[in-house]
Amino acid sequence: MRIVAIKILRDFWIRYPYSRPHLEAWIDEARKADWKQPSDIKTIFRNASILKNRRVVFNIKGNDYRLIVAVAYRFGAIYIKFIGTHAEYDAIDAETIEMEL
């Protein structure tokens, strides 16, 4: 899969250095993946939450951080919609949040 706007994740791990190895591991897995449907994601990331509008929530670093992406299965692309702490995640609507670029 191709990850669009990966710089968002890099900027995040500069602010939260403990997230870096966990986000890098997620990036490695996502790049190797060939997701065609939500169940393909659940095979690798059992704790991922599948939302409507092709969105998926990933727990990063034992649920310390949350990553929301939109997956364009047909195009093999992942769009970063949100990365934040669990507390920041609790304050947003995961189904509508958009990253400010």
C-alpha positions in Angstrom: 0.0 0.0 0.0 1.1 3.6 -0.6 0.9 5.9 2.4 -0.1 9.5 1.4 1.3 12.3 3.6 3.6 10.2 5.7 5.3 13.4 6.8 2.3 13.8 9.3 3.5 10.7 11.1 7.1 11.9 11.1 6.1 15.2 12.5 4.1 13.4 15.2 7.0 11.2 16.4 9.2 14.3 16.7 6.7 15.6 19.3 6.2 12.1 20.8 9.5 10.3 20.4 8.2 7.1 22.1 5.7 6.7 19.3 8.4 6.5 16.6 9.3 2.8 16.7 5.7 1.8 16.8 4.7 4.1 13.9 7.7 2.9 11.9 6.5 -0.7 12.5 3.0 0.2 11.4 4.4 1.9 8.3 6.5 -1.2 7.4 3.5 -3.5 7.7 1.2 -1.1 5.8 3.6 -0.7 2.9 4.0 -4.5 2.5 0.2 -5.0 2.6 -2.1 -5.4 -0.3 -5.5 -4.7 1.4 -8.5 -5.3 -0.8 -11.1 -5.2 1.9 -11.4 -4.4 5.6 -11.0 -8.1 6.6 -7.5 -8.0 5.1 -6.6 -5.3 7.6 -8.1 -7.3 10.5 -6.0 -10.2 9.6 -2.8 -8.3 10.4 -4.1 -5.7 12.9 -6.7 -7.6 15.0 -7.4 -4.5 17.2 -8.0 -2.2 14.3 -11.5 -0.7 14.3 -13.3 -0.6 11.0 -15.5 2.5 10.6 -17.7 3.7 7.7 -16.4 5.7 4.8 -13.4 3.3 4.4 -11.9 4.6 7.7 -9.8 2.5 10.0 -8.6 3.3 13.6 -5.3 1.7 14.6 -4.1 1.5 18.2 -0.4 2.5 18.3 1.9 1.6 21.2 -0.5 -0.3 23.3 -3.3 2.2 22.7 -1.3 5.2 23.9 -1.8 6.7 20.4 -4.5 6.5 17.8 -4.1 6.6 14.1 -7.1 7.1 11.7 -6.7 6.4 8.0 -8.9 6.2 5.0 -8.1 3.3 2.7 -8.7 3.5 -1.0 -8.7 -0.2 -1.6 -8.9 0.0 -5.4 -6.0 2.3 -5.7 -3.8 0.7 -2.9 -3.5 4.0 -1.0 -3.8 5.0 2.7 -4.6 8.5 3.6 -3.7 9.8 7.1 -6.7 11.5 8.7 -5.6 11.8 12.3 -2.7 10.8 14.6 -2.9 11.8 18.3 -2.9 10.7 21.8 -5.7 8.6 23.2 -7.0 11.8 25.0 -6.9 13.8 21.7 -8.7 10.9 20.0 -11.5 11.0 22.6 -12.1 14.7 21.7 -12.7 14.2 17.9 -15.2 12.5 15.6 -13.2 9.6 14.0 -15.7 9.4 11.1 -15.3 13.0 10.0 -11.9 14.3 11.2 -9.6 15.5 8.4 -5.9 16.3 8.8 -4.9 19.9 8.3 -2.0 19.9 5.9 
